[in-house]
Amino acid sequence: MGNKETGGLLLSGLRAFVSGLALLALAAAPGGAQIDPEKRQLVHAGYDLPLSGVGPPSAYLFYYRNQPRFLRPDLTLRFAAAPAYLDSELGVEGVFGGRTDVGLGLAGGGFAESYAEVRGGQYLHGESFIGNSAAVSLSAYRRLDPGWRIPLNGVLRLNERRAVYERRVETAPAFALPPDHLETCLRAGLRLGGAEPELEPARSAELSVWYEGVLRDHEGTYGFAGDRRLRRFVQNFWTRARASWTSKTKRRFEAAIESGSSRLADRLSAYRLGGVLPFASEFPLMLPGYYGGELSARRYVLMSALAAAPVGAGFSARLFAGSANVTFVESMGQPRPWNSGAGAGLGYASRGGVWRADLNYAYGIDALRSGGRGAHAVSLLAQIDIEAWKRLLPAPTTPKSPSRPEGMEWIFQRISP
């Protein structure tokens, strides 16, 4: 692809973004947009440990904060801070005539673009590498419905990201890294409903469709003697329908169906399915019993379900399952398109929801391991809700000054010069 064509694609993307902003601004529906109006302080931790085989690291630990009325009534600051990475956005409410919210994002740090090669159920250390990144983004959020109980929002985001790669200690000497590059990413979506950024929200529902186009300023080959490609222009399309609800008897149910396709997907832009960590990415594709991101897909359909019931004070037991039909990225295929997994777990939630934790066991029914099928894994998920903890603290009281000195204060006054 020549420079002229590349410039045309970039210009088309910018025009589409600006046109989309104009359409959102001119839409007639009243109401707020998608900047979170709730104050939140959460600590999330998750660890997914394979018991069959050796997989890539699958864990996270981060502090999440959403602060409405930051400095001004119309500003909201949101950020997630991990030990080596920060993702943040400053939201401005009521621009474009008061009908659209805008967010300016800044993100960056280490390991966010790291890549783990998993092929045929084997984690290949020699073909895996570290990726670091820095990004800025401009987003527009527009509520499009005429006051529905479940909001319909339009989302547009233009993102500029720089990816820089480096070798791991285990990376094979003959393995060439992908070229460092700049990505221009345009995302557009329609989302009906949504879910709070919490572990096991009591009720949530989402139906959404998304498009994302990624334009890189470099393309080329990498790997062993150039056996794999980094493509210049990649497009992804996906949709998801998810719901969770809790009955009056504290029984909880979840169900989801998701599907995605792509054009010219390569290893670095493929959909990655596997694992059970709900905050491992913005759109996690969880499949119990598999390594995190084990399956690299250019097309997929994923179905999942969960049922939980209370078994004691604060405790709940759950059963969950997932199944995916996968069309694999070139050279990453497996003999069967269907991959399924199931599991069981025990959860605990403290009084007032201050903290909760889940311990789960999962079995990957179709996961390839050591020439056969079947894999075992355990995971631990935890959340601390700082705002819930504050709500349980006793209200501060103003101490009353005694009418005359008492106790030790009286003695100190008598012996003071």
N, C-alpha and C positions, 0 to 999 in steps of 0.2 A: 504494500500500500504506500503510495507516494505521499510527500509532504502536502501536496495540494489537496489530495483526497482526505488526509487526516485533518487538515484545517477545516475542510468542509464539514466533516462529521462533528468536530468540536463546535463550530459555529451553529450547526443545526441543533446540537444539544443545548447551547446557550439560548437560542431563539425559543426552543420548546420550553425551557425553564421560565423565561420572561413571559412568554405567552400564557403559560400555566398560572403564573402569579396574577396576571391580568384577569384571567377567567375566574380565579378564586375571589379576587377583589370585587368583581362585578356581580358575583352570584347574589341572589336576592334573599337567601335564607338568613334569618337572624340567629343570634346566639353566640356563645363563646367558642373558642377553638380548643386545641389539644394540649396546651401547656398545663401541666398538672397543678391544680389549685390547692392540693393538700400538702401540709408540712410533713416531711418524712425524714427519719434518720434510721437507717438499717445497716446492720453488719451481716453479710452473707458469707458462708463458707461451704465448700463442697469438695468431696474427694471420692473418686470412682476408682476402685482397686480391682484389676483383673486377677482372678485366681487360676485361670487357664492361659498359659502363655505369658509373654512379656509385651505389654502394649506401651504406647506413648503416654507421657504424664497427662493426667486428666484431673485438674483441681483448680479451684479459685478461692480467693479471699479478698473481699473488698468492702469498703465503706461507701454507702449510698446516701446522698442527702438531696432533698428537694426543698428549697427555701423560697416560698412566695413572699412578695413585698420586700424584695432584696434592694435596699437603698431607696427605692421608690415604689409606690403602690402598684405600678404597672410592670415591674420587673420580677422575674423568677429565675433563680440560679439553681441548676441541677448539675450534680457531678457524681461520678463514681471513681473512687481512688483505690487502686490496687498497689501492692508493693513496688511494681515497676511500670505502672501505666496509669494514665489519667484520662478520663472521658468527661467533658463538661459542655454545658450549653447555657447561654444567657438568653432567656425568653423575654420578648417584649409583647405585651398584650395590646390589642385594639389598634393595629395600624391599618392602612388602606381603608380609611373611613370607619374604623372601629370594628371591622368584620373579619379580620385575619390576624393571627398571631405569627410572629417571626422569631426564629431562633438563630443565634450565632454560636457555632460550636468550635471547640478546640480540643484536640485529642493527641496523644502521643506517648511514646515510651518504648520499653523493650519487650520483645518476644511476641507482640501482637500479630505479626505476620509470619511467625514461625510455621514451618511445614514439616509434618511427620508422614513419611511414606509407609503406608500399610497396604500390602498387596498379597492377596491369597491368604489373609489371616496372619501374615508375618509383618512385624514391625522392623523395617529395614533401616538401621541406624546409619549406614553408609550413604543413604540417599536422602537423609533428612538434614535440615539446616535451620538456622536462626533467622528470623526476620523482624526488624525494628521499623517503626513508622512514626510519622507526624502528619496531622491532618487538620484542615480547617473546613467548616461547612456553613452553608446558609440554607435555612429551612423555612418553609411556609406551611402553616397549619390553618385549615379553614373548615369550620363546621357548616355542613351543607344541608342538613335536614331542617324542616320547619318546626322544630321544637319537639322532636320525638323523645321518648323516655330513654331509648338507647341511641346515643349520638352517632351520626354519620359524618366522618371527617375526611377531608382531602389532605394529602401530604405530598409536598414536593421538597426535594433536597438536592442541592448541588454540593459536591464534596471534592476537595483536592487533597490527595494523599501521596506522600513520598514514602516508598518502601526501599529499605536498604538491607541487604542480606550478608550474613557472615557464616562461617563454617562452625559446626560443632566439633568437639574433640573427636567424635566418632565418625564424622563425615569422611568418606573415602577420598584419598588424595587425587584420584583420577576423576572425581565427580566435579563438574563445573557448575558453579552457582548460577541462578538466573540473573540477568542484568538488573542492577538497581534501576528504578524507574519512577516516574510520576504518573499517577492515575487521576483522571477526571471522571467522576461518577455522578450520574444523574438518576435519581430514584423518584418514582411517582407511585402513589397508592391511594386506594379508597379503603377506609376501615370503618366498619359498623361495630360499635362497642369497643372492647379492649379488656385488659386485665391490669390490676395493680402490680407493681414490682415487688410482690411479696411471695413468700413460700406458702403455698396452699391458700389462696384467697377463698373466702367463703362462697362468693358468687362472682362469676364473670362469664362473659360471652363475647365472641369476636367472629366476624366474617369479613375477610379482607382479600384484596387482590393487589398485586404489586408488579412493577416493572423496574428493572435496573440495567442501565447501560454503562459499561466501563471502557474508557478509552485510555490506553497507555501510550506514553511517548516513546517506548521501545518495544520491539518484538524480536524474537530470535530463538535460538536453541540453547539448551543447557543439558546437564546430566552427563552420561557417559557417551562421549563422542557425538554429542548433539542428538541424543535419542528421544528427547522430549522438547515441546515447544511452549514458549510464552507468546500468546496471541495478543495482537494490538487492540482488537475491538471484540468484546464479549457482551452478550445480552442474556439476562435471566428473567424469567416470568414465573411467578408462583402465587398460590392462593392458599388460604387456611380457614377452616371453620372449627372453632373450639368453644367448649362450654364447661363450666363447673358449677355445681350447686350443692348446698347442704340442707338436709331435711330438718324438720323440727326435732327429730330423734337423734340429731348430730351425725347422721350417716352422710357421707360425702361421695359424690360421683363426678367423674371427668370423662369426656369423650372428645375426640378430635379426628379430623381427616384433613390432610394437607397434600398438595400436589405442586410439582414444579417442573419446568422445562428450561432449556437454554439453547443458545446458538453459539457455536464455536467455543464451547467451554473447554478449558484446559485444566491441568491438575490444580493450579492455584485459584481458580475461580469456580471449581466444581462444588456442588452441594455435598456436604459431609454429614453422613448419618451414623449414629451410634452413641452409646452412653446414656446416662440418665441425669445429667446435670442441667437444671432448668435455666441457669444464668451463664452457661458457658459461651453463649453468643447471643446476638440480638434476636435471631430466629433459630433457636435450637431444634435440631431434628433428632429426637431421642428414640433410641432403640435399645431396650434392656438386654444386658448380657454381652454387648459388643464393646470393643474399645471406643473411646471417644473419637468420633470422626473416622471410623474404620472404613466405611463404604463411600467411595467417590462416585457421584452420580451426575449424569447430564440430564436425566429425567427420573422422576420418582413419584410414587403415590404412597403415602404413609398414613396408617390408621392406628389409633391407640385408645386405650380405655383404662380407667382406674375406679375401684370401689373401696371405700374405707368405712369402718364402723367402730364406735367407741367400745373399749374393753375394760375400762377402769377410769379412775379419776385422772383425767388429763391424757390418758393413753388411747391410741387407736391402732387397729390392725388394718392392713390394706393388701389388696391383690391388684396387679397391673399387668398389662400386656401390650405389645405393639407388633405390627407387621408391615413390611414395605416391599413394594415391587420396584425394582431398580434397573434402570438402563445405565450401564457403567460408562465412565469416561474411557477413551481409547487406552488400551494396554492395562486397564485396571479391572477387567471383567472377572466374573466368577461363573461357575457352571449353571447356577440357578438364579433367576431374577428375584425370587421371593426370599426374604430374610425376616425371620420372626424371633421374638423373645418374650419372656414372661418372668414374673417375679412376685415376691411378697415382702412385706416390711412391717415395722413397728414404729409408730410416731408418738411423740410426747409434746404437749403444749402447756406451758406454765400458766398460772393464774393471770388473767388480764392479757394474755398473749405476749408477754414480755420476751420470752424466748421459746423456741421450738426446735426440735431435732427429729430427724428420720433416719433410721437404720434399715437398709434394704438389701435383699439378696435377689440376684437376677440370673437367669439362664438364657444364653443365646442359642436358640434351638438350631439355627442353620449356620452359625459362625464357624468358619474354617479354622481348625486348630490341629497341628501335627498330623496332617493327612486325613483327618476325620472331621466330624461336625459336632458341635456342642461346646459351650464355653460357660464358665461360672465367673461371677463378679459380685462384689459387695460395694455398697456406697454409703456415705454418711453426708447428710445435708443438715445445715444449722442456720438459724436466723436469730438475731437479737434486734428487737424493736425498741430503740431508745426513747421514742416519743411515748410508747405505751408504758414504759418504765416511769417516765416523768408523771404520767397521769395517775399512777398509783402512789406517788409520794404524798405525804401529808402536806396540807396547805401551810405555807409559812405564817408564823405568828410574830407579832411585834412585841418584844418583851417590855414589861412595864417597869419603869424605874421605881425603886422603893422610896417611900416617903422620907426614910432616914437610913443612914448606913447600917448594914447588918453584917453579922458574921465576921469573916476575915477582912472585909472591906473596912469595918469599924476598927479592927485592931491595927491595920496598916495606917489608917488616918491618925491613930493615937501615937504611933511610933515614928511617923514621918517627921523630919525636921521642919 
